[in-house]
Amino acid sequence: MSVVQEAKRVPIIGMMNTDFNPADKIIYSIQNFNLWYGEKQALKELQFDIPANQVTAIIGPSGCGKSTFIKTLNRMVELVPSVNMAGSILYNEQNIFDPKYKVEELRTNVGMVFQKPNPFPKSVYENVAYGPKIHGIKKKKVLDEIVEKSLKGATLWEEVKDRLTENAFGLSGGQQQRLCIARCLAIEPEVILMDEPTSALDPISTLKVEELVQNLKKEFSIVIVTHNMQQAARISDRTAFFLNGEVVEYSNTDKLFSNPTDKRTEDYITGRFG
Ligand SMILES: Nc1ncnc2c1ncn2[C@@H]1O[C@H](COP(=O)(O)OP(=O)(O)OP(=O)(O)O)[C@@H](O)[C@H]1O
């Protein structure tokens, strides 16, 4: 992994952000960002801002770079040995690729929920208490409070409050995914990244997670990758349409779906390709 460019705090003007509300706090600023897997360039000159306390959806056809992009936001992408990057990603105005930047700090503030629910082979309680324990919280009373608050935050408490000692694998797929969200909430992140969090779920569980995402944005900033355009239209405030590693269009979700600026966006959202 190498990062060629130093962070430059340049004001972002240009097409990508013109419909921002001046009051929006910017949580991530993506600046001239490029990424390669070996020789293959997967992300090209990305340049856009992500606002706090909103839901930002990343859409686009298979292989366009959605997962790669979301995994750069917590620097998970670096786990792939062939990765090279250039440009900057500022999180709260600090370049996360600066050699002095502490990746542990980023991972504490940025939680992630994956496509398939991936609870630990532990009890429901231990799944949620795990992160706080790693952060040094030992008192049972405090952990109990965190577990309850997190499960309530993930709208799972009523369903599992009498099953806290049972193995998490005994929960349904939808419940397991909400447990993974609760596990994420327990470390009190600022941002939650979601990589196709409902693609393995049935329609009712999907609806529950979608409602949950809507509630969570009051407290958290959410970036969600989805294959499902209806889902992006239902739950996100802003949408970025990726194609071949580039951001073709990024705007208010209503605008992107009702009146896209770029012909390629129109073709994609009307199902002409993808
Ligand atoms: N570990 C890797 N090594 C090499 N190439 C990779 C790796 N991961 C992804 N790629 C390539 O990078 C490009 C973007 O992949 P990515 O998984 O980010 O796309 P995506 O939009 O999330 O796709 P999908 O919707 O199918 O999940 C693709 O061409 C993919 O083959």
The ligand as a Gaussian input file, in Angstrom:
#p B3LYP/6-31G(d) Opt

LIG

0 1
 N       -9.096000      -8.254000      -3.998000
 C       -9.181000      -7.880000      -5.281000
 N       -8.149000      -8.120000      -6.120000
 C       -8.194000      -7.757000      -7.413000
 N       -9.246000      -7.124000      -7.987000
 C      -10.297000      -6.854000      -7.190000
 C      -10.324000      -7.228000      -5.806000
 N      -11.508000      -6.821000      -5.284000
 C      -12.184000      -6.253000      -6.292000
 N      -11.471000      -6.269000      -7.438000
 C      -11.872000      -5.709000      -8.742000
 O      -12.140000      -4.327000      -8.580000
 C      -13.302000      -3.949000      -9.310000
 C      -14.334000      -3.370000      -8.353000
 O      -14.778000      -4.416000      -7.491000
 P      -15.821000      -4.160000      -6.304000
 O      -15.985000      -5.447000      -5.559000
 O      -15.437000      -2.966000      -5.557000
 O      -17.159000      -3.838000      -7.154000
 P      -18.670000      -3.788000      -6.693000
 O      -19.291000      -2.638000      -7.398000
 O      -18.753000      -3.799000      -5.197000
 O      -19.232000      -5.155000      -7.276000
 P      -20.449000      -6.084000      -6.777000
 O      -21.672000      -5.255000      -6.891000
 O      -20.434000      -7.229000      -7.748000
 O      -20.144000      -6.497000      -5.366000
 C      -13.786000      -5.215000     -10.021000
 O      -13.273000      -5.199000     -11.331000
 C      -13.176000      -6.330000      -9.211000
 O      -12.945000      -7.464000     -10.010000

